[in-house]
Amino acid sequence: MSSIPSHLARVPNNLASKIILQALQRTQASILTNQIQLATGRRVNHASDDPLATSVVSVLDDVVERRGQWLRNLSHADAVLNNVDAALADATDLFIEAKGIASSQVGVGSDTDTRRNQAAVIDSLLIELFATANRDYQQVHFFGGSATARPPMEQLLSGYRYTGQGAGLANDLGMLNPINITLSGEDAFGALSARVTGNFDLDPTLAIDTRLVDLNGARGLGVTLGEVNIDVGGTLSTLDLSTAHTVGDVAAMLEAEIQLTDITATVVISAGGNTFEIAGAGPVTITDLTGATTAADLGLDIPGGFPGPAMGGNDIDARITDQTLVTSLPGLTQPLGTIRLSNGGQVRDLDLSTVTTVRELRNAVESLNLGIRVEIADTGDRLNFINELSGGDMSVAEVAGGLTATELGVRTFATWTRLDDLNDGRGIQIRSGSVDPITGLPDPAADIDFRIDLKDGSALDVDLAGAQTIGDVLDAITAAAAVASLPVTATLAADGNGITITDATVGTGDTSVTAQNGSFAAEDLGMVGSTGGATLTSEDRATVAVESVFTHLLRLRDALLTDDERGITLAAEKFDRDISGLAEARANVGVRSRRVATAVLREEDLRIQDMALRSQVQDLDYTEAS
């Protein structure tokens, strides 16, 4: 007789059916899960399948995706660098051809017509070089530095101006040390700007609204704000200057603190405009807390302190900024006058009398569109004039006896101009140390560099031995005139640039300058010539040119057109340096390309490893599933 097993409880039929139904549903769900896993090949299809595995897979998905993007970026970088290398190779070929042309046009075997024809070939090379400099790949210009969206070279006046900026474009390549995939114009084609560095510290004076961040500070390290100790006649206090923003803020806070003890005390900017001046009924000493530098930076921590009568601290050296008033530059005659700017064959007289700030001065110069701009020196104490025009010869000169360019320290032909900087850095050739071939003794007469013939028939011989600056040349001429007791003076040109020789003798002859003893000094100074008037002014040989590949090609073309064999030789000498520079740029690109290729292999291997690890966690083991 059958019976119900004792281990089964008595349950209602409805409950039993539900239990059996749930078991069937679980079985069906398991079968469905297995079917989905078999269909997709994945063990984990939903976060609920395995939360821990899902978390791991999510991290690995992100890693794999990033590596995939890095590989795409590396592929793009490799393509760009390959194209950059090809462009540099083409540029090198251009200069090898130009060098060959220059070499073939020196000496016998060439004439004026041949050189003129070769000048046309150089023109075509310039066009090719311009196109090469503006090459791009997928709208990424190779030689624009970090400004890759626009062509980096543009034609301006009779030359070429570089408009790129930065050292190069760095993409996210997944590398610890980023790689620039483009080059700056300077790296590829040499210096693309030249500067006239201001010769003077313009030493701007302080104002109450001068910002503390615009101070070099008494230590030359800027100003670090914090607390200072103040001793007013033995009464000690501490003042926190960390909330000050301007020179006026510091003066007001110091004065208020000191007046708590000495009501007569004042803190002002000194009459010289470069220090804080403190006066009062008794001594005031301001020092730094241990390890701090605020008082020292503000020029207040001075030996013995401030004794009572008005006394200034140390110079806190204000920097020039765009907001600096020109009236705060003590070395300038106010209002400013007119300066003459020349570049690319164009000459402009710029009236600066209405300029009130450094920013306005910079805008005024740049508005001439001569390829000249003004920058504030990194030291913050002077202005530099920058020539951005390859092929242009920049000069900054005075107009009608003015002094503005001189006082700004940017006149290109000034007493401080070094002779080594003349003629595009070639300098001048001065005879010295001549020896008599018969006696073997020094021969001073053979060291004479040039002769000045005067209107009255007399002559003045000038020896420039030892001269290093334009001022030395002026002194040498003046000294020779004094020794010969002749009324001759040599000064800087009052209008424009050059050396003006004034002949005060009376006669019907011409005033002229001729070279002596085979010296090139007079020619290199641009002084060879004659005049029927009382003054003879030399050429301006102190122009500032950009030492770039474009300039050198333009120099060669012009020398060929003017049948200037010496100029052809000088231009050809520059090509060796240009070719070497292009080879260095190609080597630099090659190193970057090699790093990119190595990174591609590494990223591909790592991506495969990450995908394999993800597969172990996420994918289905068919044997186990079956």
C-alpha positions as CSV (number, residue, x, y, z in Angstrom):
1,M,0.0,0.0,0.0
2,S,1.5,3.4,-1.1
3,S,2.0,6.3,1.2
4,I,3.4,9.8,1.3
5,P,7.1,9.9,2.3
6,S,7.5,11.1,5.9
7,H,10.1,13.8,4.9
8,L,7.5,15.7,2.8
9,A,5.3,18.0,4.7
10,R,1.7,18.1,4.0
11,V,1.1,21.3,1.8
12,P,-1.8,22.6,-0.1
13,N,-1.9,21.6,-3.8
14,N,-1.8,25.3,-4.8
15,L,1.5,25.9,-2.9
16,A,3.0,22.7,-4.4
17,S,2.1,23.8,-7.9
18,K,3.7,27.2,-7.3
19,I,6.9,25.6,-6.1
20,I,7.1,23.4,-9.1
21,L,6.3,26.3,-11.4
22,Q,9.1,28.4,-9.9
23,A,11.5,25.5,-10.4
24,L,10.5,25.3,-14.0
25,Q,10.9,29.0,-14.5
26,R,14.4,28.9,-12.9
27,T,15.3,26.1,-15.3
28,Q,13.9,28.0,-18.3
29,A,15.8,31.1,-17.2
30,S,19.0,29.2,-16.9
31,I,18.4,27.7,-20.3
32,L,17.7,31.1,-21.7
33,T,20.9,32.5,-20.1
34,N,22.9,29.7,-21.6
35,Q,21.3,30.3,-25.0
36,I,22.1,34.1,-24.8
37,Q,25.7,33.3,-23.7
38,L,26.1,30.8,-26.6
39,A,24.6,33.3,-29.1
40,T,26.8,36.2,-28.0
41,G,29.9,34.3,-27.0
42,R,30.0,36.3,-23.7
43,R,29.6,35.1,-20.2
44,V,28.7,38.5,-18.9
45,N,26.0,40.3,-20.8
46,H,24.4,42.3,-18.0
47,A,25.7,43.9,-14.8
48,S,23.5,41.4,-12.9
49,D,25.2,38.5,-14.5
50,D,28.4,39.1,-12.4
51,P,28.7,42.6,-10.8
52,L,32.4,42.2,-10.0
53,A,33.3,41.0,-13.5
54,T,31.1,43.8,-14.9
55,S,33.2,46.4,-13.0
56,V,36.5,44.9,-14.3
57,V,35.1,44.8,-17.9
58,S,34.0,48.4,-17.6
59,V,37.6,49.5,-16.6
60,L,39.1,47.4,-19.4
61,D,36.7,48.8,-22.0
62,D,37.9,52.3,-21.1
63,V,41.5,51.3,-21.3
64,V,41.0,49.5,-24.7
65,E,39.1,52.5,-26.1
66,R,41.9,54.9,-24.9
67,R,44.6,52.8,-26.5
68,G,42.6,52.7,-29.7
69,Q,42.4,56.5,-29.7
70,W,46.1,56.7,-28.9
71,L,46.8,54.4,-31.9
72,R,44.7,56.6,-34.2
73,N,46.6,59.7,-32.9
74,L,49.9,57.9,-33.3
75,S,49.0,57.0,-36.9
76,H,48.1,60.6,-37.6
77,A,51.3,61.8,-35.9
78,D,53.4,59.4,-38.0
79,A,51.7,60.7,-41.2
80,V,52.3,64.3,-40.3
81,L,56.0,63.7,-39.3
82,N,56.6,61.8,-42.6
83,N,55.2,64.7,-44.5
84,V,57.3,67.2,-42.5
85,D,60.4,65.2,-43.3
86,A,59.5,65.2,-47.0
87,A,59.0,69.0,-46.9
88,L,62.3,69.5,-45.2
89,A,64.0,67.2,-47.8
90,D,62.5,69.3,-50.6
91,A,63.7,72.5,-48.9
92,T,67.2,71.0,-48.7
93,D,67.2,70.2,-52.4
94,L,66.2,73.8,-53.1
95,F,69.2,75.1,-51.2
96,I,71.6,72.7,-52.7
97,E,70.5,74.0,-56.1
98,A,70.7,77.6,-54.9
99,K,74.2,77.0,-53.6
100,G,75.2,75.5,-57.0
101,I,73.9,78.5,-58.8
102,A,75.8,80.9,-56.4
103,S,79.0,79.0,-56.9
104,S,78.7,79.0,-60.6
105,Q,78.3,82.8,-60.7
106,V,81.5,83.7,-58.9
107,G,84.6,84.4,-61.0
108,V,85.2,84.0,-64.7
109,G,82.7,82.3,-66.9
110,S,79.7,84.4,-65.8
111,D,78.5,87.8,-67.1
112,T,75.7,90.3,-66.3
113,D,73.2,88.6,-68.5
114,T,73.8,85.2,-67.1
115,R,73.5,86.4,-63.6
116,R,70.3,88.1,-64.4
117,N,68.9,84.9,-65.8
118,Q,70.0,83.0,-62.7
119,A,68.2,85.6,-60.6
120,A,65.0,84.5,-62.3
121,V,65.8,80.9,-61.3
122,I,66.3,82.0,-57.6
123,D,62.9,83.7,-57.8
124,S,61.3,80.4,-58.8
125,L,63.1,78.7,-55.9
126,L,61.7,81.4,-53.6
127,I,58.2,80.6,-54.8
128,E,58.8,76.9,-54.2
129,L,60.2,77.5,-50.7
130,F,57.2,79.7,-49.8
131,A,54.8,76.9,-50.9
132,T,56.9,74.4,-48.9
133,A,56.8,76.5,-45.8
134,N,53.0,76.6,-46.0
135,R,52.4,72.9,-46.6
136,D,49.8,71.1,-44.6
137,Y,48.3,67.6,-44.0
138,Q,44.6,67.5,-43.2
139,Q,44.7,71.3,-42.5
140,V,47.6,70.9,-40.1
141,H,50.4,73.2,-41.3
142,F,53.8,71.7,-40.7
143,F,55.8,74.8,-39.8
144,G,53.3,77.0,-37.9
145,G,54.4,75.8,-34.5
146,S,51.3,75.4,-32.3
147,A,49.3,77.7,-34.6
148,T,48.5,75.1,-37.3
149,A,45.2,76.3,-38.6
150,R,46.5,79.0,-40.9
151,P,49.5,79.2,-43.3
152,P,52.5,80.4,-41.3
153,M,54.3,82.4,-43.9
154,E,52.8,85.4,-45.7
155,Q,54.2,87.8,-48.3
156,L,54.6,91.4,-47.0
157,L,56.1,94.3,-48.9
158,S,59.2,92.9,-50.6
159,G,59.7,90.0,-48.1
160,Y,58.1,87.3,-46.1
161,R,56.7,87.4,-42.6
162,Y,56.2,84.4,-40.2
163,T,52.9,84.4,-38.4
164,G,53.1,81.1,-36.6
165,Q,53.8,80.8,-32.9
166,G,54.9,78.3,-30.3
167,A,57.4,75.4,-30.6
168,G,55.0,72.9,-32.1
169,L,51.7,71.1,-31.8
170,A,51.6,68.3,-29.2
171,N,48.8,65.7,-29.5
172,D,47.7,63.2,-26.9
173,L,49.8,60.2,-27.8
174,G,49.7,58.4,-24.5
175,M,53.3,59.2,-23.8
176,L,54.9,60.5,-20.6
177,N,57.0,63.1,-22.5
178,P,54.8,64.6,-25.3
179,I,56.1,64.9,-28.9
180,N,55.5,67.9,-31.1
181,I,54.3,66.7,-34.4
182,T,54.9,70.1,-36.1
183,L,57.9,72.4,-36.1
184,S,58.2,76.1,-35.5
185,G,59.4,78.2,-38.4
186,E,62.6,79.0,-36.5
187,D,63.5,75.3,-36.0
188,A,62.9,74.7,-39.7
189,F,64.1,77.8,-41.5
190,G,66.3,79.7,-39.0
191,A,65.6,82.8,-37.0
192,L,62.4,84.4,-38.3
193,S,62.8,87.6,-36.4
194,A,65.6,90.0,-35.4
195,R,65.6,92.5,-32.6
196,V,67.0,95.8,-31.6
197,T,67.5,95.4,-27.9
198,G,66.9,98.6,-26.0
199,N,70.2,100.0,-24.8
200,F,68.9,101.7,-21.7
201,D,67.1,100.7,-18.5
202,L,64.1,103.0,-18.9
203,D,63.5,102.7,-15.1
204,P,59.8,103.6,-14.8
205,T,58.8,105.5,-11.7
206,L,56.2,104.2,-9.2
207,A,52.7,105.4,-8.9
208,I,50.1,104.7,-6.3
209,D,48.3,102.4,-8.7
210,T,51.4,100.5,-9.7
211,R,50.6,96.8,-9.1
212,L,52.8,94.9,-6.8
213,V,53.0,92.0,-9.3
214,D,54.7,94.5,-11.7
215,L,57.6,95.1,-9.4
216,N,61.0,93.3,-9.6
217,G,61.4,94.0,-5.9
218,A,64.5,95.2,-4.0
219,R,66.0,91.7,-4.3
220,G,65.1,91.3,-8.0
221,L,62.8,88.4,-7.3
222,G,59.4,90.0,-7.3
223,V,57.4,90.8,-4.1
224,T,56.1,88.1,-1.8
225,L,53.5,89.4,0.5
226,G,53.0,88.5,4.1
227,E,53.4,89.9,7.6
228,V,56.1,92.4,8.7
229,N,57.4,93.5,12.1
230,I,57.2,97.2,12.8
231,D,59.1,99.0,15.6
232,V,58.1,102.6,16.1
233,G,60.3,104.1,18.8
234,G,60.2,100.9,20.8
235,T,56.6,100.1,20.3
236,L,56.3,96.8,18.5
237,S,53.5,95.6,16.2
238,T,52.9,93.2,13.3
239,L,51.2,94.2,10.0
240,D,49.7,91.7,7.5
241,L,50.3,93.1,4.0
242,S,48.9,90.0,2.2
243,T,45.8,91.9,1.1
244,A,47.7,94.7,-0.6
245,H,47.5,94.9,-4.4
246,T,49.2,98.2,-5.3
247,V,52.0,100.4,-4.1
248,G,49.4,102.8,-2.8
249,D,47.8,100.0,-0.7
250,V,51.1,99.2,1.0
251,A,51.8,102.9,1.7
252,A,48.4,103.4,3.2
253,M,48.5,100.3,5.3
254,L,52.0,101.1,6.6
255,E,51.1,104.7,7.4
256,A,47.9,103.7,9.3
257,E,49.8,101.2,11.4
258,I,52.7,103.6,12.2
259,Q,50.3,106.4,13.0
260,L,48.8,104.3,15.8
261,T,52.0,105.2,17.7
262,D,53.3,108.3,15.8
263,I,50.5,110.5,14.5
264,T,52.9,112.6,12.5
265,A,54.3,109.7,10.4
266,T,53.9,109.6,6.7
267,V,54.6,106.9,4.1
268,V,54.8,108.1,0.5
269,I,56.5,107.3,-2.8
270,S,59.9,109.0,-2.8
271,A,60.6,112.0,-5.1
272,G,62.8,109.8,-7.2
273,G,59.8,107.5,-7.8
274,N,61.5,104.2,-7.0
275,T,61.3,103.7,-3.2
276,F,59.0,104.1,-0.2
277,E,59.8,107.1,1.8
278,I,59.0,107.2,5.6
279,A,59.1,110.3,7.8
280,G,58.0,110.8,11.4
281,A,58.9,112.0,14.8
282,G,61.1,109.1,15.7
283,P,62.8,106.0,14.3
284,V,60.9,103.3,12.5
285,T,62.3,99.9,11.8
286,I,60.6,97.4,9.6
287,T,61.8,93.8,9.5
288,D,60.7,90.4,8.3
289,L,59.4,87.5,10.3
290,T,61.7,84.5,10.4
291,G,61.9,83.0,6.9
292,A,59.8,85.7,5.3
293,T,61.0,88.3,2.7
294,T,58.1,90.8,2.4
295,A,60.0,93.8,4.0
296,A,63.1,93.0,2.0
297,D,61.2,92.7,-1.2
298,L,59.5,96.1,-0.6
299,G,62.9,97.7,0.2
300,L,61.8,98.4,3.8
301,D,64.2,96.2,5.7
302,I,67.3,98.5,5.6
303,P,70.2,98.7,8.1
304,G,69.4,101.1,10.9
305,G,65.8,101.6,9.8
306,F,64.2,105.0,9.0
307,P,65.6,107.5,11.5
308,G,62.7,110.0,11.5
309,P,63.5,112.6,8.9
310,A,62.2,111.7,5.4
311,M,64.2,108.8,4.1
312,G,63.7,106.3,1.3
313,G,64.2,102.6,1.3
314,N,65.8,100.4,-1.3
315,D,64.8,100.6,-5.0
316,I,61.9,98.2,-5.7
317,D,62.3,98.5,-9.5
318,A,59.0,98.8,-11.3
319,R,58.7,96.8,-14.5
320,I,57.4,98.2,-17.7
321,T,53.9,97.0,-18.7
322,D,51.5,97.9,-21.4
323,Q,49.8,100.3,-18.9
324,T,53.0,102.1,-18.1
325,L,52.7,105.8,-18.8
326,V,55.4,107.3,-21.0
327,T,55.5,110.2,-18.6
328,S,56.8,107.7,-15.9
329,L,59.9,107.0,-18.0
330,P,62.3,109.6,-16.6
331,G,64.8,109.4,-19.4
332,L,62.4,110.5,-22.1
333,T,61.8,114.1,-23.3
334,Q,58.1,114.8,-23.1
335,P,56.1,114.8,-25.3
336,L,57.7,112.2,-27.4
337,G,58.8,113.2,-30.9
338,T,58.9,111.6,-34.3
339,I,60.9,108.5,-35.2
340,R,61.6,107.1,-38.7
341,L,61.0,103.4,-39.3
342,S,62.2,101.6,-42.4
343,N,61.7,98.1,-43.6
344,G,61.1,96.2,-46.8
345,G,61.9,99.2,-48.9
346,Q,59.3,101.3,-47.1
347,V,60.0,104.4,-44.9
348,R,57.5,105.8,-42.4
349,D,57.8,108.8,-40.1
350,L,55.8,108.0,-36.9
351,D,54.7,110.9,-34.7
352,L,54.5,109.7,-31.1
353,S,53.6,113.0,-29.5
354,T,50.1,111.8,-28.6
355,V,51.2,108.5,-27.2
356,T,50.4,108.2,-23.5
357,T,51.1,104.5,-22.7
358,V,53.5,101.7,-23.8
359,R,50.5,99.9,-25.3
360,E,49.7,102.9,-27.4
361,L,53.3,103.1,-28.6
362,R,53.3,99.4,-29.5
363,N,50.0,99.8,-31.4
364,A,51.3,102.9,-33.2
365,V,54.3,101.0,-34.5
366,E,52.4,97.9,-35.5
367,S,49.7,99.9,-37.3
368,L,52.3,100.9,-39.9
369,N,52.3,97.3,-41.2
370,L,56.0,97.3,-41.9
371,G,56.7,94.0,-40.2
372,I,58.0,95.7,-37.1
373,R,56.6,95.2,-33.6
374,V,57.6,96.4,-30.2
375,E,58.0,94.1,-27.2
376,I,58.8,94.6,-23.6
377,A,62.0,92.9,-22.7
378,D,61.9,89.8,-20.4
379,T,63.7,91.9,-17.8
380,G,60.9,94.4,-17.8
381,D,63.2,97.4,-18.0
382,R,63.4,98.3,-21.7
383,L,61.7,98.1,-25.0
384,N,62.9,96.0,-28.0
385,F,62.0,96.6,-31.6
386,I,61.5,93.4,-33.6
387,N,61.9,92.9,-37.3
388,E,59.6,90.1,-38.5
389,L,60.2,90.5,-42.2
390,S,62.6,88.1,-43.9
391,G,64.3,90.0,-46.7
392,G,63.6,93.4,-45.0
393,D,66.3,95.7,-43.5
394,M,64.8,97.4,-40.5
395,S,66.2,100.7,-39.2
396,V,65.0,103.0,-36.4
397,A,66.2,106.6,-36.9
398,E,65.7,110.1,-35.7
399,V,63.8,112.8,-37.6
400,A,65.0,116.4,-37.9
401,G,67.3,116.3,-34.9
402,G,64.9,114.5,-32.6
403,L,66.0,112.3,-29.7
404,T,63.1,110.0,-29.1
405,A,64.7,106.8,-30.7
406,T,68.0,107.6,-28.9
407,E,66.3,108.1,-25.6
408,L,64.3,104.9,-26.0
409,G,67.6,103.2,-26.7
410,V,66.4,101.7,-29.9
411,R,68.1,103.8,-32.6
412,T,69.8,101.2,-34.8
413,F,72.7,103.5,-35.8
414,A,73.9,105.0,-32.5
415,T,77.1,105.7,-30.7
416,W,76.8,102.4,-28.9
417,T,76.2,100.3,-32.1
418,R,79.0,97.8,-32.4
419,L,80.9,97.7,-35.7
420,D,80.6,93.9,-35.6
421,D,76.9,94.3,-36.1
422,L,77.1,96.3,-39.3
423,N,76.5,94.8,-42.8
424,D,74.3,92.0,-41.6
425,G,76.8,91.0,-38.9
426,R,79.8,90.9,-41.2
427,G,81.2,94.0,-39.5
428,I,83.9,96.1,-41.1
429,Q,87.5,95.3,-42.1
430,I,90.0,97.6,-40.4
431,R,93.7,97.6,-41.2
432,S,96.0,97.3,-38.2
433,G,99.5,96.0,-37.4
434,S,101.0,96.8,-40.8
435,V,104.7,96.2,-41.1
436,D,107.2,97.9,-43.5
437,P,108.3,95.1,-45.9
438,I,111.8,96.6,-46.0
439,T,112.6,97.5,-42.5
440,G,110.3,95.0,-40.8
441,L,109.2,97.8,-38.4
442,P,105.6,98.8,-37.7
443,D,104.3,101.1,-40.5
444,P,101.5,103.4,-39.1
445,A,101.0,105.0,-42.6
446,A,100.0,101.6,-44.0
447,D,97.3,101.4,-41.3
448,I,95.4,104.4,-42.6
449,D,91.9,103.2,-43.5
450,F,90.5,106.2,-45.4
451,R,91.2,109.8,-46.3
452,I,88.8,112.7,-46.1
453,D,89.6,115.3,-48.8
454,L,88.3,118.8,-47.9
455,K,87.0,121.7,-50.0
456,D,90.2,123.7,-49.5
457,G,92.4,121.0,-50.9
458,S,93.7,119.7,-47.5
459,A,93.2,116.1,-46.5
460,L,92.6,114.1,-43.3
461,D,93.8,110.6,-42.8
462,V,91.9,108.4,-40.4
463,D,93.1,105.2,-38.7
464,L,90.4,103.1,-37.1
465,A,92.6,100.7,-35.3
466,G,91.0,99.6,-32.0
467,A,87.5,101.0,-32.9
468,Q,84.7,98.8,-31.7
469,T,81.6,101.1,-31.9
470,I,80.2,103.8,-34.1
471,G,81.1,106.2,-31.3
472,D,84.8,105.1,-31.6
473,V,84.7,105.9,-35.3
474,L,83.3,109.4,-34.6
475,D,86.1,109.9,-32.0
476,A,88.8,108.7,-34.4
477,I,87.7,111.2,-37.0
478,T,87.4,114.0,-34.5
479,A,90.8,113.2,-33.0
480,A,92.5,113.1,-36.4
481,A,90.9,116.5,-37.3
482,A,92.3,117.9,-34.0
483,V,95.8,116.6,-34.6
484,A,95.7,118.1,-38.1
485,S,94.1,121.3,-36.9
486,L,91.3,121.0,-39.5
487,P,87.7,122.2,-38.9
488,V,86.1,118.9,-39.5
489,T,83.5,117.3,-37.3
490,A,81.9,113.8,-37.3
491,T,78.5,113.3,-35.8
492,L,75.5,111.0,-36.1
493,A,73.1,112.1,-38.8
494,A,70.4,114.5,-37.4
495,D,67.9,113.2,-39.9
496,G,67.9,109.5,-40.6
497,N,70.9,107.2,-39.9
498,G,74.5,107.5,-40.8
499,I,77.7,109.4,-40.0
500,T,77.7,113.1,-41.1
501,I,81.0,114.7,-41.8
502,T,80.9,118.5,-41.7
503,D,83.7,120.3,-43.7
504,A,84.0,123.9,-42.4
505,T,86.9,124.7,-44.7
506,V,86.5,127.3,-47.5
507,G,87.2,126.3,-51.1
508,T,85.8,125.2,-54.4
509,G,86.6,121.5,-54.2
510,D,84.4,118.6,-53.1
511,T,84.4,116.9,-49.7
512,S,85.1,113.3,-50.4
513,V,86.0,110.0,-48.6
514,T,88.3,107.5,-50.3
515,A,89.7,104.2,-49.1
516,Q,93.4,103.9,-48.4
517,N,95.8,101.0,-48.4
518,G,93.3,98.5,-49.7
519,S,91.1,98.9,-46.5
520,F,87.4,98.2,-46.8
521,A,86.6,100.2,-43.7
522,A,85.2,103.3,-45.5
523,E,83.2,101.1,-47.9
524,D,81.9,98.9,-45.1
525,L,80.8,102.1,-43.2
526,G,79.1,103.4,-46.4
527,M,81.2,106.5,-46.3
528,V,82.9,106.3,-49.8
529,G,81.6,109.2,-51.9
530,S,81.8,113.0,-52.4
531,T,79.6,116.1,-52.2
532,G,79.9,119.7,-53.2
533,G,78.2,120.8,-50.1
534,A,79.4,121.2,-46.5
535,T,78.2,117.9,-45.2
536,L,78.7,114.3,-46.4
537,T,76.5,111.6,-44.8
538,S,77.2,108.0,-45.0
539,E,74.8,105.2,-45.9
540,D,73.0,103.3,-43.1
541,R,74.9,100.1,-42.7
542,A,73.4,99.2,-39.3
543,T,70.1,97.9,-40.5
544,V,68.7,94.8,-38.8
545,A,67.9,91.8,-40.9
546,V,66.3,88.5,-40.2
547,E,68.8,85.6,-40.6
548,S,66.4,83.2,-42.3
549,V,66.6,81.0,-45.4
550,F,64.2,83.4,-47.1
551,T,66.5,86.3,-46.4
552,H,69.5,84.5,-47.8
553,L,67.7,83.6,-51.0
554,L,66.6,87.1,-51.4
555,R,70.1,88.4,-50.8
556,L,71.4,86.1,-53.5
557,R,68.8,87.1,-56.0
558,D,69.5,90.8,-55.4
559,A,73.3,90.3,-55.7
560,L,72.7,88.5,-59.0
561,L,70.5,91.3,-60.3
562,T,73.1,94.0,-59.3
563,D,76.1,91.9,-60.6
564,D,77.6,92.1,-57.1
565,E,80.1,89.3,-57.0
566,R,81.0,89.9,-53.3
567,G,77.4,89.8,-52.4
568,I,77.0,86.5,-54.3
569,T,79.9,85.0,-52.4
570,L,78.6,86.2,-49.0
571,A,75.1,84.8,-49.8
572,A,76.6,81.4,-50.8
573,E,78.5,81.2,-47.5
574,K,75.1,81.4,-45.7
575,F,73.7,78.4,-47.6
576,D,76.1,76.0,-45.9
577,R,74.6,77.0,-42.6
578,D,71.0,76.8,-44.0
579,I,71.6,73.3,-45.4
580,S,73.1,72.2,-42.0
581,G,70.1,73.7,-40.2
582,L,67.7,71.9,-42.4
583,A,69.6,68.6,-41.9
584,E,69.4,69.1,-38.1
585,A,65.7,69.8,-38.4
586,R,65.3,66.5,-40.4
587,A,67.3,64.7,-37.8
588,N,65.0,66.1,-35.1
589,V,61.9,65.0,-37.0
590,G,63.5,61.5,-37.5
591,V,64.0,61.1,-33.8
592,R,60.3,62.1,-33.2
593,S,59.2,59.7,-35.9
594,R,61.2,56.9,-34.4
595,R,59.6,57.5,-31.0
596,V,56.2,57.4,-32.6
597,A,56.9,54.1,-34.4
598,T,58.1,52.6,-31.1
599,A,55.0,53.9,-29.3
600,V,52.8,52.3,-32.0
601,L,54.3,48.9,-31.4
602,R,54.1,49.2,-27.7
603,E,50.4,50.4,-27.7
604,E,49.5,47.6,-30.1
605,D,51.0,45.0,-27.8
606,L,49.4,46.5,-24.7
607,R,46.0,46.8,-26.4
608,I,46.2,43.1,-27.3
609,Q,47.0,42.2,-23.7
610,D,44.1,44.3,-22.4
611,M,41.7,42.8,-24.9
612,A,42.9,39.3,-23.9
613,L,42.4,40.0,-20.2
614,R,38.9,41.4,-20.9
615,S,38.1,38.3,-22.9
616,Q,39.1,36.1,-20.0
617,V,36.7,38.0,-17.7
618,Q,33.8,38.6,-20.2
619,D,33.8,35.9,-22.8
620,L,32.1,32.5,-22.5
621,D,34.0,29.2,-22.1
622,Y,31.9,27.0,-24.4
623,T,33.2,23.8,-22.9
624,E,32.0,24.9,-19.5
625,A,28.7,26.2,-20.8
626,S,27.9,23.0,-22.6
